[in-house]
């Protein structure tokens, strides 16, 4: 049986201004500048000329002149995003290339046919984030045929893979840890210790990973001192070559332009936003005249022209207001972070970095957590001790023995110091590291030690043991 009825629902909708502000808040400064350029191209009312060329081209118009019974005017509009200098120069900071782009660039320096290049590019695209090729060659051959229409065989793929394995960083394109380490050793100066290290990995890898050192010496006919020097050479290698290159940016994002610049004077901290200022507004004379001439007129074309100008003026109003709100939001958020992490920003000492989550800054600023998240995303600050993404300053916390909250970065730093100071002949187990951390005043569980050790790339005790 069908029933009809009324249901009252309360629904909150974002205004046009709120939606535009949210979109602008998310943009890093370079994307924002492009967004402003796009708006200038699409809205003829806006003008980015630094100064009016003459009174005939642009003149100030009182907003009262533009008032109409059926229209609430926007602003006097003129855009000047660049301050007094039409295009001031500011520092840009190069970030690490994406992993894939770095390898493709190196590929371009090799004398390869188009077919070989396509095969190599497919192999590079198949590497995981650590730089390894985890797939067997036959599967790769089949994938090339079905997914890329490349007809090849295992021998040719292996030949091209050897080319990729000669790229930087050394070890890239390896199919397992053993091959990765051997590739790196072969790229080094072939000293006695390096040659012994290659022999160990090629002929005694299982014995080496299980610390059967006497067996290795006996099998290869080397002394304990020679084994120790070879082992030292192996421990200097990078088991994850792909991790040397930051792949968190897409192929186009090759430069970081800081949104904020930290300034310190006699212990007083402040910041600036040198790449951005809220545009000033002025009505372009031509469009102001179109509106003024249409007032009281009955001509249809004049009314249509006036309607067009009003639409563009409204668009300019919302865009400029959204830019103002963006700047206000970013300024309040950055100031809150600066105040919260004041001691850290004085000298960059990580031990002074307080635990801080999005909720903390949201409570200070009065903004929603989602707004803080948008501000933090893809924004950078230039300090006197480096360039940092705003995300860097956020971390969870734990209590120490005195009940004070400390950041996870401080805990990781203390853990690393414990490992660095251990006797490498008798490295500390996770249980012993718990005791050491407790002695330092940090209350941590064994599973926490294991978690942080993994995040720091510190292997288990048995893998840290040296002769």
C-alpha positions in Angstrom: 0.0 0.0 0.0 1.4 3.4 -1.0 1.4 6.2 1.5 2.0 9.9 1.0 3.5 12.1 3.6 5.6 15.1 4.2 9.0 14.8 5.8 11.0 17.8 7.1 14.8 17.5 6.7 17.4 20.0 7.7 20.2 20.1 5.1 23.2 22.3 5.1 24.5 23.5 1.8 27.8 25.2 1.1 27.5 28.6 -0.4 29.3 29.5 -3.7 31.9 31.5 -1.7 32.5 28.6 0.7 33.0 26.1 -2.2 35.4 28.5 -4.0 37.3 29.2 -0.8 37.7 25.5 0.0 39.1 24.8 -3.5 41.6 27.7 -3.2 42.8 26.7 0.3 43.8 23.3 -1.1 46.1 24.8 -3.8 49.8 25.2 -3.2 51.1 28.6 -4.3 52.2 27.6 -7.8 48.8 26.1 -8.6 47.1 29.2 -7.1 49.1 31.5 -9.3 48.0 29.4 -12.3 44.4 29.6 -11.1 44.6 33.4 -10.9 46.0 33.6 -14.4 43.1 31.4 -15.6 40.6 33.7 -13.9 42.1 36.7 -15.5 41.8 35.1 -19.0 38.2 34.0 -18.4 36.9 37.2 -16.8 37.4 40.4 -18.9 36.4 42.6 -16.0 39.6 41.7 -14.2 42.8 43.4 -15.1 46.4 42.6 -13.9 48.0 45.8 -15.2 50.3 47.2 -12.5 49.0 50.7 -13.0 46.4 52.4 -15.2 48.0 53.6 -18.4 45.9 56.7 -18.7 42.6 58.1 -17.5 41.0 57.1 -20.8 41.8 53.4 -20.3 40.9 52.9 -16.7 39.3 55.2 -14.1 37.9 54.7 -10.6 34.2 54.4 -10.4 32.1 54.8 -7.3 30.2 51.6 -6.5 27.2 53.8 -5.8 27.2 54.8 -9.5 26.6 51.1 -10.3 23.7 50.6 -7.9 20.5 49.4 -9.5 17.2 48.2 -7.9 17.6 44.7 -9.1 21.4 44.4 -8.6 23.7 44.4 -5.6 27.1 45.4 -7.1 30.3 43.6 -6.3 33.5 45.5 -6.0 35.7 48.0 -7.8 37.9 45.5 -9.5 41.5 45.5 -10.5 43.8 42.6 -9.9 47.5 43.0 -8.9 48.8 39.7 -7.6 52.5 40.8 -7.6 52.7 43.8 -5.3 54.8 46.8 -6.5 57.0 44.7 -8.7 55.1 43.2 -11.7 56.9 39.9 -11.4 59.1 39.7 -8.3 61.6 36.8 -8.1 61.5 34.4 -5.2 63.5 31.3 -4.5 62.2 28.0 -5.8 63.5 24.8 -4.3 64.0 21.7 -6.4 62.6 18.5 -4.9 63.9 15.1 -5.7 62.8 13.7 -9.1 60.2 11.1 -9.2 61.7 7.6 -9.3 60.2 6.7 -12.7 61.1 10.1 -14.2 64.7 9.8 -13.1 65.1 6.4 -14.8 63.4 7.4 -18.0 65.7 10.4 -18.2 68.7 8.2 -17.9 67.2 5.9 -20.5 67.2 8.8 -23.0 71.0 8.9 -22.8 71.3 5.4 -24.1 71.5 4.5 -27.8 68.4 2.3 -28.0 66.0 1.5 -30.8 62.4 2.4 -30.3 61.6 -1.2 -29.6 64.3 -1.4 -26.9 63.2 1.9 -25.5 59.6 0.7 -25.2 60.7 -2.5 -23.5 62.9 -0.6 -21.0 60.1 1.9 -20.2 57.8 -1.0 -19.5 60.3 -2.6 -17.2 60.8 0.7 -15.4 57.1 1.0 -14.9 57.1 -2.5 -13.4 59.6 -1.7 -10.6 58.2 -1.3 -7.1 58.8 1.7 -4.9 62.0 0.2 -3.5 63.5 -0.2 -7.0 63.1 -3.9 -7.3 61.7 -5.9 -10.2 59.5 -8.4 -8.3 58.1 -10.2 -11.4 59.6 -13.1 -13.3 60.8 -12.4 -16.8 58.3 -14.7 -18.6 55.4 -13.0 -16.9 56.8 -9.6 -18.0 57.1 -10.8 -21.6 53.5 -11.9 -21.6 52.4 -8.6 -20.0 54.2 -6.6 -22.7 52.4 -8.5 -25.4 48.9 -8.2 -23.9 49.1 -4.8 -22.3 51.4 -2.8 -24.5 51.5 -4.8 -27.8 55.2 -5.3 -27.5 56.4 -8.6 -29.0 59.7 -9.7 -27.4 61.3 -12.7 -25.6 63.1 -13.4 -22.3 66.6 -13.0 -23.7 65.9 -9.5 -25.0 64.1 -8.4 -21.7 67.1 -9.7 -19.7 69.5 -7.7 -22.0 67.5 -4.5 -21.5 67.2 -5.2 -17.7 71.0 -5.2 -17.5 71.0 -1.8 -19.1 68.6 -0.5 -16.4 70.7 -2.1 -13.7 73.6 0.1 -14.7 71.5 3.2 -13.9 71.6 5.4 -10.8 70.9 4.8 -8.0 73.1 1.7 -8.0 71.1 -1.5 -7.3 67.9 -0.4 -9.1 66.3 -3.1 -11.3 67.5 -6.0 -9.0 65.2 -9.0 -8.6 66.2 -9.7 -5.0 68.4 -8.4 -2.2 71.4 -10.5 -3.2 71.4 -9.1 -6.7 70.8 -5.6 -5.5 73.9 -5.7 -3.2 76.1 -7.3 -5.8 75.2 -4.7 -8.4 76.2 -1.9 -6.0 79.5 -3.6 -5.2 80.4 -4.0 -8.8 79.7 -0.3 -9.4 82.4 0.5 -6.7 86.1 0.6 -6.9 87.2 -3.0 -6.9 89.3 -3.0 -3.7 90.2 -6.3 -1.9 87.4 -5.8 0.6 84.9 -5.2 -2.2 86.0 -8.2 -4.2 85.7 -10.4 -1.1 82.3 -8.9 -0.4 81.2 -9.9 -3.9 82.5 -13.5 -3.4 80.6 -13.7 -0.1 77.3 -12.7 -1.6 77.7 -14.8 -4.8 78.9 -18.0 -3.0 78.0 -17.8 0.7 74.9 -15.6 0.8 72.9 -18.0 3.0 75.8 -18.5 5.4 76.3 -14.7 5.6 72.6 -14.0 6.4 72.7 -16.6 9.1 76.0 -15.3 10.6 78.0 -18.4 9.9 81.2 -16.5 9.7 83.7 -19.3 10.4 82.2 -21.3 7.6 82.6 -18.4 5.2 86.3 -17.9 6.2 87.0 -21.6 5.7 85.1 -21.9 2.4 86.7 -18.7 0.8 90.1 -19.0 2.4 90.0 -15.5 4.0 91.0 -14.3 7.4 88.6 -13.0 10.1 89.9 -9.5 9.5 89.3 -9.8 5.8 85.8 -11.0 6.5 85.2 -8.1 8.8 86.3 -5.6 6.2 84.2 -7.2 3.5 81.2 -7.2 5.9 81.8 -3.5 6.5 81.6 -2.9 2.8 78.3 -4.8 2.5 76.8 -2.9 5.5 77.4 0.4 3.7 75.1 -0.6 0.8 71.5 0.4 0.3 69.0 -2.5 0.4 66.3 -0.2 -1.0 67.7 2.0 -3.8 64.3 3.2 -4.9 63.9 4.8 -1.5 66.6 7.4 -2.4 64.3 9.2 -4.7 61.1 10.8 -3.5 58.1 9.5 -5.5 55.5 11.4 -3.6 55.3 14.1 -6.3 53.9 13.6 -9.8 56.1 14.0 -12.8 55.3 17.6 -13.2 56.0 18.6 -9.6 59.7 19.3 -9.8 59.9 22.5 -7.7 58.7 23.5 -4.3 57.8 27.2 -3.8 57.4 27.9 -0.1 54.0 29.4 0.8 55.6 30.8 4.0 59.0 32.1 5.0 60.0 32.0 8.6 61.7 35.0 10.0 63.7 35.2 13.3 64.9 38.4 14.9 66.5 38.3 18.4 64.4 35.2 19.4 61.2 36.7 18.0 59.5 34.5 15.3 57.3 35.7 12.5 56.5 34.6 9.0 55.6 36.1 5.6 53.8 35.0 2.5 55.9 36.7 -0.1 54.4 35.0 -3.2 50.9 36.1 -2.6 48.9 39.3 -1.8 45.1 39.8 -2.0 44.4 41.6 -5.2 43.1 45.1 -5.2 39.9 45.8 -7.1 38.8 48.4 -9.6 36.2 48.4 -12.3 37.5 48.4 -15.9 36.3 51.6 -17.5 34.9 49.9 -20.6 32.6 47.6 -18.5 31.7 50.3 -16.0 30.5 52.5 -18.9 28.5 49.6 -20.3 26.6 49.3 -17.0 26.1 53.0 -16.5 24.9 53.5 -20.1 22.4 50.7 -19.7 20.7 52.2 -16.6 17.3 53.4 -17.4 17.6 52.3 -21.0 15.2 50.0 -22.8 17.5 48.8 -25.5 17.6 45.0 -25.4 21.3 44.7 -26.4 22.3 47.2 -23.7 20.4 45.2 -21.1 22.1 42.0 -22.2 25.5 43.7 -22.1 24.8 45.0 -18.6 23.6 41.6 -17.5 26.9 40.1 -18.8 29.0 42.7 -17.0 27.0 42.1 -13.8 27.6 38.4 -14.0 31.4 38.9 -14.5 31.4 41.5 -11.6 29.8 38.9 -9.3 32.3 36.3 -10.4 35.1 38.7 -9.6 33.6 39.5 -6.2 33.4 35.9 -5.1 36.9 35.1 -6.5 38.5 38.0 -4.7 36.6 37.3 -1.5 37.6 33.6 -1.6 41.3 34.7 -2.0 40.9 36.9 1.1 39.5 34.1 3.1 42.2 31.8 1.9 44.9 34.2 3.0 43.2 34.7 6.4 42.8 30.9 6.9 46.4 30.1 6.0 47.7 33.0 8.1 45.8 32.0 11.2 46.7 28.3 10.8 50.5 29.0 10.2 50.5 31.4 13.2 48.9 28.7 15.4 51.5 26.1 14.3 54.3 28.6 14.9 53.1 29.4 18.4 52.5 25.7 19.2 56.0 24.7 18.0 57.8 27.9 19.1 60.8 26.2 20.7 61.3 23.9 17.7 61.2 26.8 15.2 64.0 28.7 17.1 66.7 26.2 16.1 65.1 23.2 14.4 66.0 20.8 17.2 63.6 17.8 16.8 63.6 17.1 20.5 61.7 20.4 20.9 59.0 19.2 18.4 55.8 18.8 20.5 53.2 16.2 19.8 50.6 17.9 17.6 47.6 16.7 15.7 45.1 18.4 13.4 42.6 18.7 16.3 45.0 20.8 18.3 45.4 23.5 15.6 41.6 23.3 14.8 40.9 24.1 18.5 43.2 27.1 18.5 42.0 28.6 15.2 38.4 27.7 15.4 38.5 26.1 12.0 37.2 22.7 11.2 39.7 19.8 11.2 39.0 19.3 7.5 40.0 22.9 6.9 43.3 22.5 8.7 43.9 19.3 6.7 43.4 21.3 3.5 45.8 24.0 4.6 48.5 21.6 5.6 48.2 19.6 2.4 51.0 20.5 -0.2 52.1 23.7 1.7 55.7 24.4 2.6 57.6 26.7 4.9 61.2 28.0 4.4 63.1 28.2 7.6 66.7 29.0 8.5 67.3 25.3 9.0 65.6 23.9 5.9 62.4 23.6 3.8 59.6 21.6 5.4 56.1 20.5 4.4 53.6 21.6 7.1 52.7 18.0 7.5 56.1 17.4 9.0 55.2 19.3 12.2 52.3 17.0 13.0 52.9 13.8 15.0 51.2 11.7 17.7 52.5 11.7 21.2 53.1 9.4 24.2 53.7 10.1 27.9 57.2 9.9 29.5 57.8 8.6 33.0 57.0 12.1 34.4 53.6 12.2 32.7 54.7 14.7 30.1 53.7 14.2 26.5 56.5 13.7 24.0 56.4 13.4 20.3 56.9 10.2 18.4 59.8 11.9 16.6 61.6 12.4 20.0 61.0 8.7 20.8 62.4 7.6 17.5 65.4 9.8 17.9 66.1 8.3 21.4 65.6 4.8 20.0 68.1 5.5 17.2 70.6 6.8 19.7 70.2 3.6 21.8 70.9 1.4 18.7 73.9 3.6 17.6 75.4 3.3 21.1 75.0 -0.5 21.4 77.8 -3.1 21.2 77.6 -4.3 17.6 79.0 -7.7 18.7 76.0 -8.0 21.1 73.3 -5.9 19.6 70.2 -5.1 21.8 67.1 -7.1 21.4 63.7 -5.3 21.3 63.2 -6.3 25.0 66.5 -4.8 25.9 65.7 -1.7 23.9 62.5 -1.3 26.0 64.7 -1.4 29.1 67.0 1.2 27.7 64.2 3.5 26.7 62.6 3.1 30.1 65.9 4.2 31.6 65.7 7.3 29.5 62.3 8.0 30.9 60.2 6.8 27.9 57.4 4.3 28.7 57.2 2.2 25.6 56.0 -1.4 24.9 58.0 -4.0 22.9 55.5 -3.8 20.0 56.1 0.0 19.9 59.8 -0.5 19.7 59.3 -3.0 16.9 57.1 -0.5 15.0 59.4 2.4 15.3 62.5 0.3 14.6 60.8 -0.8 11.3 59.9 2.8 10.4 63.5 3.8 11.0 64.8 1.0 8.8 66.6 -0.6 11.7 66.9 -4.4 11.3 66.4 -7.0 14.0 69.3 -7.5 16.5 70.6 -10.6 14.7 71.0 -8.6 11.5 72.9 -5.8 13.3 75.5 -8.2 14.7 79.0 -7.6 13.6 82.2 -9.6 14.0 
